[in-house]
């Protein structure tokens, strides 16, 4: 990565990162960092379909969660309110128990 320029930046889920790296792998060999990222994505990606990820992201953003946190929630898919609230600690706004319940409902409904 030394000496390379960043062409563009966007937030992606682990599933999207895995897909991007799989496409790159078809055209050329992945470098060391890309290979590590690919192995990590294969191991920890949630496996949700793109449409379901997008729908869940929209629901979470509509509930007031930032795009960055919504992506992390999609990557981890917390099953408890405690874990979800820990993920929401870094948000600038606070969320009530009812908001967390709505988010969990959206996550479980995937």
ABEGO torsion letter per residue (X at the ends): XBGBBBABBBBBBAAAAAAAAAAAAAABBBBAAAAAAAAAAAAABAGBBAAAAAAAAAAAAAAGBBAAAAAAAAAAGBABAAAAAAAAAABABBBBAAAAAAAAAAAAAX
